[in-house]
Amino acid sequence: MGMAPPVGTHVEPQMFRQVLAHVPTTVTVVTAATGDGPAGLVVGSFVSVSLQPPLVGVFIDESSASWPPMSGSGSFTVNVLAHDQQDLCARFARSGGEKFADLTWWESPHGNPVLPGTTAWLDCLVQQVQKLGDHFFAVAEVVGLGVEAGLAPMVFHCGSLLTVGDLAPSSHPTPGKGQP
């Protein structure tokens, strides 16, 4: 058993990022209808917050150019990307540009874009947005949702976009088993 670091030890941001890269995260595109048309951005930190009421949360980088117009809409849709949607991920990961150009999508019950071919979608009403560190944490109530059965989700792990099947235990060494 390893020793815990002393309380108050400074954690270097680069080491923090490197260690957290080993935690797989769901890859989502958060979309909203704004006064200037549809908007969206990739969010890798999406969490279930509560079952009663049904709440989810997303963490958005404070430097996002897409979030400010979306934040005033009062609702958004979380689109959980499927394993084969790397192009869609790249489209919404870039800053600026016409992310919805030549893209077919449909409107959620609250008018937000639902992207084609996703594993799941959740239509949400924003309950609160709080600044935490260098991110905004938006908590929202789920008011509509759907799933495409059989589509494996995309995950981000150790700097790569993968599917859940790619994370099989046999393909990665177990920490503490022959590792320094």
Contact map, one row per residue, 1 for C-alpha under 8 A:
111000000000000000000000000000000000000000000000000000000000000000000000000000000000000000000000000000000000000000000000000000000000000000000000000000000000000000000000000000000000
111100000000000000000000000000000000000000000000000000000000000000000000000000000000000000000000000000000000000000000000000000000000000000000000000000000000000000000000000000000000
111110000000000000000000000000000000000000000000000000000000000000000000000000000000000000000000000000000000000000000000000000000000000000000000000000000000000000000000000000000000
011111000000000000000000000000000000000000000000000000000000000000000000000000000000000000000000000000000000000000000000000000000000000000000000000000000000000000000000000000000000
001111101000000000000000000000000000000000000000000000000000000000000000000000000000000000000000000000000000000000000000000000000000000000000000000000000000000000000000000000000000
000111111000000000000000000000000000000000000000000000000000000000000000000000000000000000000000000000000000000000000000000000000000000000000000000000000000000000000000000000000000
000011111000000000000000000000000000000000000000000000000000000000000000000000000000000000000000000000000000000000000000000000000000000000000000000000000000000000000000000000000000
000001111100000000000000000000000000000000000000000000000000000000000000000000000000000000000000000000000000000000000000000000000000000000000000000000000000000000000000000000000000
000011111110000000000000000000000000000000000000000000000000000000000000000000000000000000000000000000000000000000000000000000000000000000000000000000000000000000000000000000000000
000000011111000000000000000000000000000000000000000000000000000000000000000000000000000000000000000000000000000000000000000000000000000000000000000000000000000000000000000000000000
000000001111101100000000000000000000000000000000000000000000000000000000000000000000000000000000000000000000000000000000000000000000000000000000000000000000000000000000000000000000
000000000111111100000000000000000000000000000000000000000000000000000000000000000000000000000000000000000000000000000000000000000000000000000000000000000000000000000000000000000000
000000000011111110000000000000000000000000000000000000000000000000000000000000000000000000000000000000000000000000000000000000000000000000000000000000000000000000000000000000000000
000000000001111111000000000000000000000000000000000000000000000000000000000000000000000000000000000000000000000000000000000000000000000000000000000000000000000000000000000000000000
000000000011111111100000000000000000000000000000000000000000000000000000000000000000000000000000000000000000000000000000000000000000000000000000000000000000000000000000000000000000
000000000011111111110000000000000000000000000000000000000000000000000000000000000000000000000000000000000000000000000000000000000000000000000000000000000000000000000000000000000000
000000000000111111111000000000000000000000000000000000000000000000000000000000000000000000000000000000000000000000000000000000000000000000000000000000000000000000000000000000000000
000000000000011111111100000000000000000000000000000000000000000000000000000000000000000000000000000000000000000000000000000000000000000000000000000000000000000000000000000000000000
000000000000001111111110000000000000000000000000000000000000000000000000000000000000000000000000000000000000000000000000000000000000000000000000000000000000000000000000000000000000
000000000000000111111110000000000000000000000000000000000000000000000000000000000000000000000000000000000000000000000000000000000000000000000000000000000000000000000000000000000000
000000000000000011111111000000000000000000000000000000000000000000000000000000000000000000000000000000000000000000000000000000000000000000000000000000000000111000000000000000000000
000000000000000001111111000000000000000000000000000000000000000000000000000000000000000000000000000000000000000000000000000000000000000000000000000000000000110000000000000000000000
000000000000000000111111100000000000000000000000000000000000000000000000000000000000000000000000000000000000000000000000000000000000000000000000000000000000110000000000000000000000
000000000000000000001111110000000000000000000000000000000000000000000000000000000000000000000000000000000000000000000000000000000000000000000000000000000011110000000000000000000000
000000000000000000000011111000000000000000011100000000000000000000000000000000000000000000000000000000000000000000000000000000000000000000000000000000000011100000000000000000000000
000000000000000000000001111100000000000000011100000000000000000000000000000000010000000000000000000000000000000000000000000000000000000000000000000000001111000000000000000000000000
000000000000000000000000111110000000000001111000000000000000000000000000000000011000000010000000000000000000000000000000000000000000000000000000000000001111000000000000000000000000
000000000000000000000000011111000000000001110100000000000000000000000000000001111000000000000000000000000000000000000000000000000000000000000000000000000000000000000000000000000000
000000000000000000000000001111100000000111100000000000000000000000000000000001111000000010010000000000000000000000000000000000000000000000000000000000000000000000000000000000000000
000000000000000000000000000111110000000111100000000000000000000000000000000111100000000000000000000000000000000000000000000000000000000000000000000000000000000000000000000000000000
000000000000000000000000000011111000011110000000000000000000000000000100000111100000000000000000000000000000000111000000000000000000000000000000000000000000000000000000000000000000
000000000000000000000000000001111100011100000000000000000000000000000100101110000000000000000000000000000000001110000000000000000000000000000000000000000000000000000000000000000000
000000000000000000000000000000111110111000000000000000000000000000000100100100000000000000000000000000000000001110000000000000000000000000000000000000000000000000000000000000000000
000000000000000000000000000000011111111000000000000000000000000000001101100000000000000000000000000000000000000000000000000000000000000000000000000000000000000000000000000000000000
000000000000000000000000000000001111100000000000000000000000000000001000000000000000000000000000000000000000000000000000000000000000000000000000000000000000000000000000000000000000
000000000000000000000000000000000111110000000000000000000000000000000000000000000000000000000000000000000000000000000000000000000000000000000000000000000000000000000000000000000000
000000000000000000000000000000001111111000000000000000000000000000000000000000000000000000000000000000000000000000000000000000000000000000000000000000000000000000000000000000000000
000000000000000000000000000000111101111100000000000000000000000000000000000000000000000000000000000100000000000110000000000000000000000000000000000000000000000000000000000000000000
000000000000000000000000000000111100111110000000000000000000000001001100000000000000000000000000001100000000000000000000000000000000000000000000000000000000000000000000000000000000
000000000000000000000000000011110000011111000000000000000000000001100100000000000000000000010000001000000000000000000000000000000000000000000000000000000000000000000000000000000000
000000000000000000000000000011100000001111100000000000000000000001100000000000000000000000011000000000000000000000000000000000000000000000000000000000000000000000000000000000000000
000000000000000000000000001111000000000111110000000000000000000000000000000000000000000010011000000000000000000000000000000000000000000000000000000000000000000000000000000000000000
000000000000000000000000001111000000000011111100000000000111000000000000000000000000000000000000000000000000000000000000000000000000000000000000000000000000000000000000000000000000
000000000000000000000000111100000000000001111100000000000010000000000000000000000000000000000000000000000000000000000000000000000000000000000000000000000001000000000000000000000000
000000000000000000000000111000000000000000111110000000000111000000000000000000000000000000000000000000000000000000000000000000000000000000000000000000000000000000000000000000000000
000000000000000000000000110100000000000000111111000000011110000000000000000000000000000000000000000000000000000000000000000000000000000000000000000000000000000000000000000000000000
000000000000000000000000000000000000000000001111100000011100000000000000000000000000000000000000000000000000000000000000000000000000000000000000000000000000000000000000000000000000
000000000000000000000000000000000000000000000111110000111000000000000000000000000000000000000000000000000000000000000000000000000000000000000000000000000000000000000000000000000000
000000000000000000000000000000000000000000000011111001111000000000000000000000000000000000000000000000000000000000000000000000000000000000100000000000000000000000000000000000000000
000000000000000000000000000000000000000000000001111111110000000000000000000000000000000000000000000000000000000000000000000000000000000000000000000000000000000000000000000000000000
000000000000000000000000000000000000000000000000111111100000000000000000000000000000000000000000000000000000000000000000000000000000000000000000000000000000000000000000000000000000
000000000000000000000000000000000000000000000000011111100000000000000000000000000000000000000000000000000000000000000000000000000000000000000000000000000000000000000000000000000000
000000000000000000000000000000000000000000000000011111100000000000000000000000000000000000000000000000000000000000000000000000000000000000001000000000000000000000000000000000000000
000000000000000000000000000000000000000000000000111111110000000000000000000000000000000000000000000000000000000000000000000000000000000000001100000000000000000000000000000000000000
000000000000000000000000000000000000000000000001111111111000000000000000000000000000000000000000000000000000000000000000000000000000000000111100000000000000000000000000000000000000
000000000000000000000000000000000000000000000111110001111100000000000000000000000000000000000000000000000000000000000000000000000000000000111100000000000000000000000000000000000000
000000000000000000000000000000000000000000000111100000111110000000000000000000000000000000000000000000000000000000000000000000000000000011110000000000000000000000000000000000000000
000000000000000000000000000000000000000000101110000000011111000000000000000000000000000000000000000000000000000000000000000000000000000011100000000000000000000000000000000000000000
000000000000000000000000000000000000000000111100000000001111100000000000000000000000000000000000000000000000000000000000000000000000001111000000000000000000000000000000000000000000
000000000000000000000000000000000000000000101000000000000111110100100000000000000000000000000000000000000000000000000000000000000000001111000000000000000000000000000000000000000000
000000000000000000000000000000000000000000000000000000000011111100000000000000000000000000000000000000000000000000000000000000000000011100000000000000000000000000000000000000000000
000000000000000000000000000000000000000000000000000000000001111100000000000000000000000000000000000000000000000000000000000000000000011100000000000000000000000000000000000000000000
000000000000000000000000000000000000000000000000000000000000111110000000000000000000000000000000000000000000000000000000000000000000000000000000000000000000000000000000000000000000
000000000000000000000000000000000000000000000000000000000001111111110000000000000000000000000010000000000000000000000000000000000000000000000000000000000000000000000000000000000000
000000000000000000000000000000000000000000000000000000000000001111110000000000000000000000000011000000000000000000000000000000000000000000000000000000000000000000000000000000000000
000000000000000000000000000000000000001110000000000000000000000111111100000000000000000000000011000000000000000000000000000000000000000000000000000000000000000000000000000000000000
000000000000000000000000000000000000000110000000000000000001000111111110000000000000000000000000000000000000000000000000000000000000000000000000000000000000000000000000000000000000
000000000000000000000000000000000000000000000000000000000000000111111111000000000000000000000000000000000000000000000000000000000000000000000000000000000000000000000000000000000000
000000000000000000000000000000000110001000000000000000000000000001111111100000000000000000000000000000000000000000000000000000000000000000000000000000000000000000000000000000000000
000000000000000000000000000000111100001100000000000000000000000001111111100100000000000000000000000000000000000000000000000000000000000000000000000000000000000000000000000000000000
000000000000000000000000000000000000000000000000000000000000000000111111111000000000000000000000000000000000000000000000000000000000000000000000000000000000000000000000000000000000
000000000000000000000000000000000100000000000000000000000000000000011111110000000000000000000000000000000000000000000000000000000000000000000000000000000000000000000000000000000000
000000000000000000000000000000011100000000000000000000000000000000001111111100000000000000000000000000000000000000000000000000000000000000000000000000000000000000000000000000000000
000000000000000000000000000000000000000000000000000000000000000000000011111100000000000000000000000000000000000000000000000011000000000000000000000000000000000000000000000000000000
000000000000000000000000000000010000000000000000000000000000000000000010111110000000000000000000000000000000010100000000001111000000000000010000000000000000000000000000000000000000
000000000000000000000000000001111000000000000000000000000000000000000100111111000000000000000000000000000000000100000000001111000000000000000000000000000000000000000000000000000000
000000000000000000000000000001110000000000000000000000000000000000000000001111100000000000000000000000000001000111000000111100000000000000000000000000000000000000000000000000000000
000000000000000000000000000111100000000000000000000000000000000000000000000111110000000000000000000000000000000000000000111100000000000000000000000000000000000000000000000000000000
000000000000000000000000000111100000000000000000000000000000000000000000000011111000000000000000000000000000000001100111110000000000000000000000000000000000000000000000000000000000
000000000000000000000000011110000000000000000000000000000000000000000000000001111100000000000000000000000000000000000111100000000000000000000000000000001100000000000000000000000000
000000000000000000000000001110000000000000000000000000000000000000000000000000111110100010000000000000000000000000001111000000000000000000000000000000001100000000000000000000000000
000000000000000000000000000000000000000000000000000000000000000000000000000000011111100000000000000000000000000000001110000000000000000000000000000000111100000000000000000000000000
000000000000000000000000000000000000000000000000000000000000000000000000000000001111110000000000000000000000000000000000000000000000000000000000000000111110000001100000000000000000
000000000000000000000000000000000000000000000000000000000000000000000000000000000111110000000000000000000000000000000000000000000000000000000000000000000100000000000000000000000000
000000000000000000000000000000000000000000000000000000000000000000000000000000001111111110000000000000000000000000001100000000000000000000000000000000000100000000000000000000000000
000000000000000000000000000000000000000000000000000000000000000000000000000000000011111111000000000000000000000000000000000000000000000000000000000000000000000010000000000000000000
000000000000000000000000000000000000000000000000000000000000000000000000000000000000111111100000000000000000000000000000000000000000000000000000000000000000000000000000000000000000
000000000000000000000000000000000000000000000000000000000000000000000000000000000000111111110000000000000000000000000000000000000000000000000000000000000000000000000000000000000000
000000000000000000000000001010000000000001000000000000000000000000000000000000001000111111111000000000000000000000000000000000000000000000000000000000000000000000000000000000000000
000000000000000000000000000000000000000000000000000000000000000000000000000000000000011111111100000000000000000000000000000000000000000000000000000000000000000000000000000000000000
000000000000000000000000000000000000000000000000000000000000000000000000000000000000001111111100001000000000000000000000000000000000000000000000000000000000000000000000000000000000
000000000000000000000000000010000000000111000000000000000000000000000000000000000000000111111110001000000000000000000000000000000000000000000000000000000000000000000000000000000000
000000000000000000000000000000000000000011000000000000000000000000000000000000000000000011111110000000000000000000000000000000000000000000000000000000000000000000000000000000000000
000000000000000000000000000000000000000000000000000000000000000000000000000000000000000001111111100000000000000000000000000000000000000000000000000000000000000000000000000000000000
000000000000000000000000000000000000000000000000000000000000000111000000000000000000000000011111100000000000000000000000000000000000000000000000000000000000000000000000000000000000
000000000000000000000000000000000000000000000000000000000000000011000000000000000000000000000111111000000000000000000000000000000000000000000000000000000000000000000000000000000000
000000000000000000000000000000000000000000000000000000000000000000000000000000000000000000000111111000000000000000000000000000000000000000000000000000000000000000000000000000000000
000000000000000000000000000000000000000000000000000000000000000000000000000000000000000000000001111110000000000000000000000000000000000000000000000000000000000000000000000000000000
000000000000000000000000000000000000001100000000000000000000000000000000000000000000000000110001111110000000000000000000000000000000000000000000000000000000000000000000000000000000
000000000000000000000000000000000000011000000000000000000000000000000000000000000000000000000000011111110000000000000000000000000000000000000000000000000000000000000000000000000000
000000000000000000000000000000000000000000000000000000000000000000000000000000000000000000000000011111100000000000000000000000000000000000000000000000000000000000000000000000000000
000000000000000000000000000000000000000000000000000000000000000000000000000000000000000000000000000111110000000000000000000000000000000000000000000000000000000000000000000000000000
000000000000000000000000000000000000000000000000000000000000000000000000000000000000000000000000000111111000000000000000000000000000000000000000000000000000000000000000000000000000
000000000000000000000000000000000000000000000000000000000000000000000000000000000000000000000000000101111100000000110000000000000000000000000000000000000000000000000000000000000000
000000000000000000000000000000000000000000000000000000000000000000000000000000000000000000000000000000111110000011110000000000000000000000000000000000000000000000000000000000000000
000000000000000000000000000000000000000000000000000000000000000000000000000000000000000000000000000000011111000011110000000000000000000000000000000000000000000000000000000000000000
000000000000000000000000000000000000000000000000000000000000000000000000000000000000000000000000000000001111111111000000000000000000000000000000000000000000000000000000000000000000
000000000000000000000000000000000000000000000000000000000000000000000000000010000000000000000000000000000111111111000000001000000000000000000001000000000000000000000000000000000000
000000000000000000000000000000000000000000000000000000000000000000000000000000000000000000000000000000000011111100000000001000000000000000000001000000000000000000000000000000000000
000000000000000000000000000000000000000000000000000000000000000000000000001000000000000000000000000000000011111100000000001000000000000000000000000000000000000000000000000000000000
000000000000000000000000000000011000000000000000000000000000000000000000000000000000000000000000000000000011111110000000000000000000000000000000000000000000000000000000000000000000
000000000000000000000000000000111000010000000000000000000000000000000000001110000000000000000000000000000011111111000000001000000000000000000000000000000000000000000000000000000000
000000000000000000000000000000111000010000000000000000000000000000000000000010000000000000000000000000001111001111100000000000000000000000000000000000000000000000000000000000000000
000000000000000000000000000000100000000000000000000000000000000000000000000010100000000000000000000000001111000111110000100000000000000000000000000000000000000000000000000000000000
000000000000000000000000000000000000000000000000000000000000000000000000000000100000000000000000000000011100000011111100000000000000000000000000000000000000000000000000000000000000
000000000000000000000000000000000000000000000000000000000000000000000000000000000000000000000000000000011100000001111100000000000000000000000000000000000000000000000000000000000000
000000000000000000000000000000000000000000000000000000000000000000000000000000001100100000000000000000000000000000111110000000000000000000000000000100000000000000000000000000000000
000000000000000000000000000000000000000000000000000000000000000000000000000000111100100000000000000000000000000000111111100000000000000000000000001100100000000000000000000000000000
000000000000000000000000000000000000000000000000000000000000000000000000000000111100000000000000000000000000000000001111100000000000000000000000001110111000000000000000000000000000
000000000000000000000000000000000000000000000000000000000000000000000000000000111000000000000000000000000000000000000111110000000000000000000000111100000000000000000000000000000000
000000000000000000000000000000000000000000000000000000000000000000000000000011110000000000000000000000000000000001000111111000000000000000000000111000000000000000000000000000000000
000000000000000000000000000000000000000000000000000000000000000000000000000011100000000000000000000000000000000000000001111100000000000000000111110000000000000000000000000000000000
000000000000000000000000000000000000000000000000000000000000000000000000001111000000000000000000000000000001110100000000111110000000000000000111100000000000000000000000000000000000
000000000000000000000000000000000000000000000000000000000000000000000000001111000000000000000000000000000000000000000000011111000000000000011111000000000000000000000000000000000000
000000000000000000000000000000000000000000000000000000000000000000000000011100000000000000000000000000000000000000000000001111100000000000011110000000000000000000000000000000000000
000000000000000000000000000000000000000000000000000000000000000000000000011100000000000000000000000000000000000000000000000111111000000001111000000000000000000000000000000000000000
000000000000000000000000000000000000000000000000000000000000000000000000000000000000000000000000000000000000000000000000000011111000000001111000000000000000000000000000000000000000
000000000000000000000000000000000000000000000000000000000000000000000000000000000000000000000000000000000000000000000000000001111100000001110000000000000000000000000000000000000000
000000000000000000000000000000000000000000000000000000000000000000000000000000000000000000000000000000000000000000000000000001111110000111100000000000000000000000000000000000000000
000000000000000000000000000000000000000000000000000000000000000000000000000000000000000000000000000000000000000000000000000000011111000111000000000000000000000000000000000000000000
000000000000000000000000000000000000000000000000000000000000000000000000000000000000000000000000000000000000000000000000000000001111111110000000000000000000000000000000000000000000
000000000000000000000000000000000000000000000000000000000000000000000000000000000000000000000000000000000000000000000000000000000111111110000000000000000000000000000000000000000000
000000000000000000000000000000000000000000000000000000000000000000000000000000000000000000000000000000000000000000000000000000000011111100000000000000000000000000000000000000000000
000000000000000000000000000000000000000000000000000000000000110000000000000000000000000000000000000000000000000000000000000000000011111100000000000000000000000000000000000000000000
000000000000000000000000000000000000000000000000000000000011110000000000000000000000000000000000000000000000000000000000000000000011111110000000000000000000000000000000000000000000
000000000000000000000000000000000000000000000000000000000011110000000000000000000000000000000000000000000000000000000000000000001111111111000000000000000000000000000000000000000000
000000000000000000000000000000000000000000000000000000001111000000000000000000000000000000000000000000000000000000000000000000001111001111100000000000000000000000000000000000000000
000000000000000000000000000000000000000000000000000000001111000000000000000000000000000000000000000000000000000000000000000001111100000111110000000000000000000000000000000000000000
000000000000000000000000000000000000000000000000100000111100000000000000000000000000000000000000000000000000000000000000000001111000000011111000000000000000000000000000000000000000
000000000000000000000000000000000000000000000000000000111000000000000000001000000000000000000000000000000000000000000000000111110000000001111100000000000000000000000000000000000000
000000000000000000000000000000000000000000000000000011110000000000000000000000000000000000000000000000000000000000000000000111100000000000111110000000000000000000000000000000000000
000000000000000000000000000000000000000000000000000001110000000000000000000000000000000000000000000000000000000000000000011110000000000000011111100000000000000000000000000000000000
000000000000000000000000000000000000000000000000000000000000000000000000000000000000000000000000000000000000000000000000011110000000000000001111100000000000000000000000000000000000
000000000000000000000000000000000000000000000000000000000000000000000000000000000000000000000000000000000001100000000000011100000000000000000111110000000000000000000000000000000000
000000000000000000000000000000000000000000000000000000000000000000000000000000000000000000000000000000000000000000000001111000000000000000000111111000000000000000000000000000000000
000000000000000000000000000000000000000000000000000000000000000000000000000000000000000000000000000000000000000000000001110000000000000000000001111100000000000000000000000000000000
000000000000000000000000000000000000000000000000000000000000000000000000000000000000000000000000000000000000000000000111100000000000000000000000111110000000000000000000000000000000
000000000000000000000000000000000000000000000000000000000000000000000000000000000000000000000000000000000000000000001111000000000000000000000000011111100000000000000000000000000000
000000000000000000000000000000000000000000000000000000000000000000000000000000000000000000000000000000000000000000000010000000000000000000000000001111100000000000000000000000000000
000000000000000000000000000000000000000000000000000000000000000000000000000000000000000000000000000000000000000000000000000000000000000000000000000111110000000000000000000000000000
000000000000000000000000000000000000000000000000000000000000000000000000000000000110000000000000000000000000000000000110000000000000000000000000000111111000000000000000000000000000
000000000000000000000000000000000000000000000000000000000000000000000000000000000110000000000000000000000000000000000010000000000000000000000000000001111100000000110000000000000000
000000000000000000000000011000000000000000000000000000000000000000000000000000011110000000000000000000000000000000000010000000000000000000000000000000111110000000110000000000000000
000000000000000000000000011000000000000000000000000000000000000000000000000000011111100000000000000000000000000000000000000000000000000000000000000000011111000011110000000000000000
000000000000000000000001111000000000000000000000000000000000000000000000000000000010000000000000000000000000000000000000000000000000000000000000000000001111100011110000000000000000
000000000000000000000001111000000000000000010000000000000000000000000000000000000000000000000000000000000000000000000000000000000000000000000000000000000111111111000000000000000000
000000000000000000001111100000000000000000000000000000000000000000000000000000000000000000000000000000000000000000000000000000000000000000000000000000000011111111000000000000000000
000000000000000000001111000000000000000000000000000000000000000000000000000000000000000000000000000000000000000000000000000000000000000000000000000000000001111100000000000000000000
000000000000000000001000000000000000000000000000000000000000000000000000000000000000000000000000000000000000000000000000000000000000000000000000000000000001111110000000000000000000
000000000000000000000000000000000000000000000000000000000000000000000000000000000000000000000000000000000000000000000000000000000000000000000000000000000001111111000000000000000000
000000000000000000000000000000000000000000000000000000000000000000000000000000000000010000000000000000000000000000000000000000000000000000000000000000000111101111100000000000000000
000000000000000000000000000000000000000000000000000000000000000000000000000000000010000000000000000000000000000000000000000000000000000000000000000000000111100111110110000000000000
000000000000000000000000000000000000000000000000000000000000000000000000000000000010000000000000000000000000000000000000000000000000000000000000000000011110000011111110000000000000
000000000000000000000000000000000000000000000000000000000000000000000000000000000000000000000000000000000000000000000000000000000000000000000000000000011110000001111111000000000000
000000000000000000000000000000000000000000000000000000000000000000000000000000000000000000000000000000000000000000000000000000000000000000000000000000000000000000111111000000000000
000000000000000000000000000000000000000000000000000000000000000000000000000000000000000000000000000000000000000000000000000000000000000000000000000000000000000001111111001000000000
000000000000000000000000000000000000000000000000000000000000000000000000000000000000000000000000000000000000000000000000000000000000000000000000000000000000000001111111101100000000
000000000000000000000000000000000000000000000000000000000000000000000000000000000000000000000000000000000000000000000000000000000000000000000000000000000000000000011111111100000000
000000000000000000000000000000000000000000000000000000000000000000000000000000000000000000000000000000000000000000000000000000000000000000000000000000000000000000000011111111000000
000000000000000000000000000000000000000000000000000000000000000000000000000000000000000000000000000000000000000000000000000000000000000000000000000000000000000000000001111110000000
000000000000000000000000000000000000000000000000000000000000000000000000000000000000000000000000000000000000000000000000000000000000000000000000000000000000000000000111111110000000
000000000000000000000000000000000000000000000000000000000000000000000000000000000000000000000000000000000000000000000000000000000000000000000000000000000000000000000011111111000000
000000000000000000000000000000000000000000000000000000000000000000000000000000000000000000000000000000000000000000000000000000000000000000000000000000000000000000000000111111101000
000000000000000000000000000000000000000000000000000000000000000000000000000000000000000000000000000000000000000000000000000000000000000000000000000000000000000000000000100111111010
000000000000000000000000000000000000000000000000000000000000000000000000000000000000000000000000000000000000000000000000000000000000000000000000000000000000000000000000000011111110
000000000000000000000000000000000000000000000000000000000000000000000000000000000000000000000000000000000000000000000000000000000000000000000000000000000000000000000000000001111111
000000000000000000000000000000000000000000000000000000000000000000000000000000000000000000000000000000000000000000000000000000000000000000000000000000000000000000000000000011111110
000000000000000000000000000000000000000000000000000000000000000000000000000000000000000000000000000000000000000000000000000000000000000000000000000000000000000000000000000000111111
000000000000000000000000000000000000000000000000000000000000000000000000000000000000000000000000000000000000000000000000000000000000000000000000000000000000000000000000000001111111
000000000000000000000000000000000000000000000000000000000000000000000000000000000000000000000000000000000000000000000000000000000000000000000000000000000000000000000000000000010111
